[in-house]
Amino acid sequence: MTTPPVPPSGAPRPKFRDSAVVVLVRGRGDALEAFWVQRSEAVPVQPGFHAFVGGKVDAADTLLPLDGVDDEFERAARACAIREALEETGVLVALEGAADAATLATAREQLLAGTVTLPELAERHGWRFDASQLTFAGRWQTPAFAPVRFDTLFFLARVPEGQEASIVPGELEHGEWIRPADAIARWERGEVTFAAPILWTMRDLAVGEENLASRLADAPRRASTPARLVELQHGIVLHAMKTRPLPPAQHTNAYFIGERDCLLVDPGSGEPEALEELFGVADLLATQGRRVKLILVTHHHPDHTGGVAACRERFGAPVVGHIALSPHLKLDRVVGDGDSIELPSGHTKWSLKVLSTPGHTRDHIALWLESRRVLFCGDLVPGGPGSVIIDPPDGDMGDYLATLDRMAALEPATIFPAHGSPQGAAVRRIKALAKHRREREVRVLAALGDSERTLAELLPLAYDDTKPELWPLAERSLLAHLMLLEKGGRAVRLGERWRRG
């Protein structure tokens, strides 16, 4: 049994959620297949993405007897892997002996219903588990840009003879057996989206079974050497730069788009260390024949423009943006609504349509890759919980709501935001933001009442569901809502006070 790397005893561990993933396989040689699933659009983490089965470690997982595993984290992760495989696929891995199909089906139903734990099932049925049947297949940690981070142990397991994998619709939309080479080909064509651990695991499976365990265990190191490529879709590389955006975000996502000539979007930090990391990614892409030929800025905020000058010098690439960006940044080319940015075709036709998307700022633009239904949305949609600050006079709530409606009408499948994680279920996410804003407008109108109130007096009434430490930021969006109501004649400004119109 290969043991995963763990911190020294007593050393503090980062604040991650412990989790486990099971790479179920069947067949041999060219017939080797892996079972993967598509996550439902209703789940909060990576909706619509493809993945292997797995999930968070539960408290009960620590109680499952597993001989030969001393480390508490590893033991809980292996137990989690066994439980998740049964819950999500109906397959019971690492079992000593056999279990009949009816027993497994009932056990799965009970686990999903939450009426029993895996340790209780093991005791009831006399199940014993052989941890060595779960081959360690890498330890992966979610990148820093994600709002929710996981410390995940991957395990490789063969489907026991006589058992069949299936999914129960709910958190999962679809499940199938697939040859690793076919999975990679679908990713290259932009047909599926998934995280780096899935890609690296599929690549190692496609190479063959010789030294497979050692290659899988070493994949996280290789994935970050000499630089870490986060490429959820082929030709779209995300690099999170440490910046100073509004909380809770701490990074700005720079994107390298294209398979040969690349467009670099929003290099947001001018700090030497952050630029060195960005250039390291660019150098690695250059070894693959991908070079930066153009730099695009979505809007003028400093956490999107901080590294532009250094990147212009480093890559010798022109900088493009909206005409309203010109007072803030030297532009080599101005783009407007409906313009196209064409990159050399590869597996994908890289024709990016520029969209003028005011609301967050006047100069905000987004990029629409229609061939994949991908939207690069800048600061319009956060890649995690929360909403966007609309700060007048540059920010305009009416424009922002119109922009959200326009983006939803495009029916994107995936959004790549400037902050947080890329998101599937894009239309649902965009419409939810618009709905939240319109509901907030109702609360603001109710807070106005018939008396005159200042912004400071309105805040606790209209934003009573928001932490007080965030009220200074919320006050700007409150003002934006009031100005929109004023335009419609539903609010009246009286100096520093407001009342219902």
Long-range contacts (C-beta under 8 A, 24 or more apart in sequence): 1-68, 1-69, 1-131, 1-132, 1-135, 1-136, 2-135, 2-136, 2-213, 2-214, 2-217, 3-71, 3-74, 3-136, 4-74, 4-136, 4-138, 4-139, 4-153, 4-217, 5-139, 6-71, 6-73, 6-74, 13-151, 14-141, 14-149, 14-151, 15-149, 16-141, 16-142, 16-149, 16-150, 16-151, 17-56, 17-57, 17-148, 17-149, 17-150, 17-151, 18-56, 18-57, 18-73, 18-76, 18-77, 18-80, 18-150, 18-151, 18-152, 19-54, 19-55, 19-56, 19-57, 19-77, 19-80, 19-150, 19-151, 19-152, 19-153, 20-54, 20-55, 20-57, 20-77, 20-78, 20-80, 20-81, 20-84, 20-152, 20-153, 20-154, 20-155, 21-51, 21-52, 21-53, 21-54, 21-81, 21-84, 21-152, 21-153, 21-154, 21-155, 21-197, 22-52, 22-53, 22-54, 22-81, 22-84, 22-85, 22-93, 22-134, 22-154, 22-155, 22-157, 23-52, 23-137, 23-154, 23-155, 23-156, 23-157, 23-201, 23-205, 24-52, 24-53, 24-85, 24-89, 24-91, 24-93, 24-157, 24-158, 24-159, 24-165, 25-156, 25-157, 25-158, 25-159, 25-205, 26-158, 26-159, 26-177, 28-209, 29-208, 29-209, 32-179, 32-180, 32-205, 32-208, 32-209, 33-177, 33-178, 33-179, 33-180, 34-177, 34-178, 34-180, 34-183, 34-201, 34-202, 34-205, 35-89, 35-159, 35-165, 35-175, 35-176, 35-177, 35-178, 36-175, 36-176, 36-178, 36-183, 36-198, 37-88, 37-167, 37-172, 37-173, 37-174, 37-175, 38-172, 38-173, 38-174, 38-175, 38-192, 39-171, 39-172, 39-173, 39-424, 40-169, 40-170, 40-171, 40-172, 40-173, 41-173, 41-424, 41-425, 41-428, 42-171, 42-425, 42-428, 43-171, 45-148, 46-195, 46-421, 46-424, 47-423, 47-424, 47-425, 47-428, 48-173, 48-193, 48-413, 48-414, 48-424, 48-425, 49-193, 49-194, 49-195, 49-232, 49-424, 50-183, 50-192, 50-193, 50-194, 50-198, 51-194, 51-195, 51-198, 52-154, 52-198, 52-201, 53-84, 53-85, 53-88, 53-89, 54-80, 54-81, 54-84, 54-88, 54-152, 55-80, 55-84, 55-87, 55-88, 56-80, 56-150, 58-83, 58-117, 60-117, 60-118, 60-119, 61-118, 63-117, 63-119, 64-118, 64-119, 64-122, 64-129, 65-119, 65-122, 65-128, 65-129, 66-129, 66-131, 67-131, 68-131, 68-132, 69-131, 73-153, 74-153, 75-131, 77-152, 77-153, 77-155, 78-131, 78-134, 78-153, 78-155, 79-118, 81-134, 81-153, 81-155, 81-157, 82-118, 82-129, 82-134, 83-111, 83-118, 85-157, 86-111, 86-118, 87-111, 87-112, 88-167, 88-168, 88-171, 88-172, 89-165, 89-166, 89-167, 89-175, 90-163, 90-164, 90-165, 90-166, 91-159, 91-160, 91-163, 91-164, 91-165, 92-127, 92-160, 92-163, 93-133, 93-134, 93-157, 93-158, 93-159, 93-160, 94-129, 94-130, 94-131, 94-133, 94-134, 94-157, 95-127, 95-128, 95-129, 95-130, 95-160, 96-127, 96-128, 96-129, 96-130, 97-128, 98-160, 98-162, 99-125, 99-127, 101-162, 101-163, 104-163, 108-168, 112-168, 133-157, 133-158, 135-213, 135-216, 136-213, 136-216, 136-217, 137-201, 137-213, 137-216, 137-217, 137-219, 138-197, 138-200, 138-201, 138-216, 138-217, 138-218, 138-219, 138-220, 139-220, 140-196, 140-197, 140-220, 141-220, 143-228, 143-230, 143-240, 144-240, 144-250, 144-251, 145-238, 145-240, 145-251, 145-253, 145-383, 145-419, 145-420, 145-421, 146-384, 146-420, 146-421, 147-248, 147-383, 147-384, 147-385, 147-420, 147-421, 148-384, 152-197, 154-197, 154-201, 154-216, 156-212, 156-213, 156-216, 179-206, 180-205, 180-206, 181-206, 187-233, 187-234, 188-234, 188-347, 189-234, 189-347, 189-348, 190-233, 190-234, 190-235, 190-347, 190-348, 190-371, 190-372, 190-374, 193-232, 193-233, 193-414, 193-422, 193-424, 194-232, 195-232, 196-223, 196-228, 196-229, 196-230, 196-231, 196-232, 197-223, 199-231, 226-280, 226-283, 226-284, 227-277, 227-280, 227-281, 227-283, 227-284, 228-281, 229-281, 229-284, 229-285, 232-422, 233-372, 233-374, 233-414, 234-259, 234-347, 234-348, 235-259, 235-346, 235-347, 235-348, 235-350, 236-374, 236-416, 237-281, 237-285, 238-416, 238-422, 239-277, 239-278, 239-281, 241-267, 241-268, 241-269, 241-274, 241-277, 241-278, 241-307, 242-269, 242-271, 242-273, 242-274, 243-268, 243-269, 243-274, 243-302, 243-303, 243-306, 244-302, 244-303, 245-301, 245-303, 245-419, 246-389, 246-473, 247-470, 247-473, 248-384, 248-386, 249-382, 249-419, 249-420, 251-419, 252-303, 252-304, 252-418, 252-419, 253-383, 253-416, 253-417, 253-418, 253-419, 253-420, 254-278, 254-307, 255-376, 255-416, 256-281, 256-282, 256-285, 256-290, 256-292, 257-343, 257-350, 257-352, 257-367, 257-369, 257-376, 258-290, 258-343, 258-344, 258-346, 258-350, 259-290, 259-343, 259-344, 259-345, 259-346, 259-347, 259-348, 259-350, 260-289, 260-290, 260-291, 260-343, 260-344, 260-346, 261-290, 261-291, 261-293, 261-294, 261-343, 261-344, 262-290, 262-291, 262-292, 262-293, 262-294, 262-343, 263-292, 263-293, 263-294, 263-295, 263-296, 263-341, 263-343, 263-352, 264-292, 264-294, 264-295, 264-296, 264-311, 264-315, 264-317, 265-295, 265-296, 265-297, 265-298, 265-367, 265-376, 266-296, 266-297, 266-298, 266-304, 266-305, 266-378, 266-418, 267-295, 267-306, 267-307, 267-308, 267-310, 267-311, 268-302, 268-303, 268-304, 268-305, 268-306, 268-307, 268-418, 269-303, 269-306, 269-307, 270-306, 270-307, 270-309, 270-310, 271-306, 274-307, 275-307, 275-310, 275-311, 278-307, 278-311, 279-314, 282-314, 282-315, 291-315, 292-317, 293-317, 293-343, 294-318, 294-320, 294-341, 295-319, 295-320, 296-320, 296-321, 296-335, 296-341, 296-365, 296-367, 297-321, 297-325, 297-329, 298-364, 298-365, 298-366, 298-376, 298-378, 298-379, 298-418, 299-325, 299-360, 299-361, 299-363, 299-364, 299-365, 299-378, 299-379, 300-325, 300-328, 300-329, 300-361, 300-363, 301-361, 301-379, 304-378, 304-379, 304-418, 305-329, 321-363, 321-365, 322-356, 322-363, 322-364, 322-365, 323-363, 324-362, 324-363, 325-363, 328-363, 335-365, 341-367, 348-372, 352-376, 355-406, 355-407, 357-403, 357-406, 357-407, 358-396, 358-399, 358-400, 358-403, 359-390, 359-395, 359-396, 359-397, 359-399, 359-400, 359-401, 359-402, 359-403, 359-404, 360-388, 360-389, 360-390, 360-395, 360-400, 361-394, 361-395, 362-394, 362-396, 364-403, 366-407, 368-410, 368-412, 372-413, 372-414, 373-410, 373-411, 373-412, 373-413, 373-414, 374-412, 374-413, 374-414, 374-415, 374-416, 375-407, 375-410, 375-412, 375-414, 375-415, 375-416, 375-426, 376-415, 376-416, 377-407, 377-415, 377-416, 377-417, 377-418, 378-417, 378-418, 379-417, 379-418, 379-419, 380-404, 380-407, 380-417, 381-407, 381-415, 381-417, 381-423, 381-429, 381-430, 381-433, 382-417, 382-419, 382-420, 383-415, 383-417, 383-419, 383-420, 383-421, 383-422, 383-423, 384-419, 384-420, 384-421, 387-433, 387-436, 387-437, 387-477, 388-433, 389-473, 389-476, 389-477, 390-476, 390-477, 390-480, 391-476, 391-477, 391-480, 392-476, 392-479, 392-480, 392-483, 395-476, 395-480, 396-480, 396-483, 396-484, 397-437, 397-441, 397-477, 397-480, 397-481, 397-483, 397-484, 398-484, 398-487, 400-437, 400-480, 401-434, 401-437, 401-438, 404-430, 404-431, 404-433, 404-434, 404-437, 405-434, 408-434, 440-477, 440-481, 441-481, 441-484, 441-485, 444-478, 444-481, 444-482, 444-485, 445-485, 445-490, 445-491, 445-500, 448-485, 448-491, 448-498, 448-499, 448-500, 449-499, 449-500, 450-499, 450-500, 451-499, 452-494, 452-497, 452-498, 452-499, 453-497, 453-498, 453-499, 454-496, 454-497, 454-498, 455-479, 455-482, 455-496, 455-498, 458-482, 458-498
